[in-house]
Amino acid sequence: MTKLIMTVNGKKVSRDVPDETLLSEFLRESLRLTGTHVGCDTTQCGACVVHVNGTAVKSCSVLAVSLNGESVTTIEGLADGGQLHPMQKAFNDNHGLQCGFCTPGMIMASVDLVAKAKAAGRKLSEDDIRHGLEGNICRCTGYHNIVKAVAQAASEM
Amino acid sequence: MYPTKYHKPAAVDAAVKALNSGDDAKFLAGGQTLLATMKQHLASPSDLVDVRGLGLSGIKKAGGVVSVGATTVHAAVASSADVHPALAKLAAGIGDPMVRNMGTIGGSIANNDPAADYPAGVLGMGATVVTNRRQIAADDYFEGLFTTALEEDEIITAVAFPQVERAGYAKFKQPASRFCLVGVFVSKSASGVRVAVTGAGSDGVFRHKGLEAALAKSWTPAAVDSVEVSEDGLLSDIHGDTAYRANLIKVLAKRAVAAS
């Protein structure tokens, strides 16, 4: 057991957790933040993507205790009160989902993709977006509307 | 995952001590392979010693040598202006963006997966693996499948890449895992031509002497045509048999030279 202190969605949280607890388990089971989904649990599908200090990672492949003192943002922390984040709104506008299971990870990965491109002064092409989402698998949509949504959000973020 | 005890030491000596304190302790870097292996119960270390607090992250360039700290993540190498563009391209093709944000160069070469990208880059550039005890030439470092010259409690601190005149990397991805079905790294420098092949050898990464000799004579994709690539010692699985991989070695060697 380790006493873990972390900032999650801007709020300081503290819990005693077994050392082998994955970040995804900590978020879902200890904090009941079930917006972070676990799909494959093998670092492939991307449904569990969250931000650690602003960078997208797969929360099923990170130990929670290794993030003592760090800051984590989940899908629940993206909207500003009742105001959706531009990426959330764009997924809604473009119907970038069907069943919605992959959507939290898609959105968190896309926000990092757009933020990194903006920081580097690069404009994202459709190809960049498709490659940038290689680590997120959607079994419903065929990706077209997801790519449109990310392109729209990139112009608004 | 079976229970384990987590340590995060702040100095190399403390990390070695922590490793030796457990029955079956393992070093943890980015965890993108080790944690997945633990979840599948293929590994159950008593202790995990996280090496990310040792200050081994970062890229330094001095006197033509680029030193990449052991816990530097793939995303940092991919976006670095200091490393050779072929190495940046290699790093940019590992896994996916989230894996590249966590996975480290030291973790990759310590694991020495036969289908990983970095072994090809490290062997193909003729780099030196720097540890807490010694410097190991790439030619002496990779010993076989998941096997390296590292001692049990030896820690990689950095990988030093020498200056080369030309270098290129080409990879044929296994589309589901994004590991290399085959990857070929080529380089040309004052000390000669090197061709390192990953994903194809049943003993892990290897240098191909025939391709090296041909490219030493003529650094052109066409020079690869006349080289015999034997199927002996190559991997065969449901994704590609030995003949398929032998052909890919030639195709990718050409592409790597063309990209250099």
Interface residues (C-beta under 8 A of the other chain):
Chain A: T2 P18 D19 E20 L22 D41 T42 T43 Q44 G46 V49 T55 A56 V57 K58 S61 V62 L63 V65 S66 N68 A109 D112 L113 A120 G132 E134 G135 N136
Chain B: M1 Y2 P3 T4 K5 Y6 K8 L28 G31 Q32 L35 A36 M38 K39 Q40 L48 D50 R52 S79 G95 D96 P97 M98 V99 N101 M102 A176 S177 R178
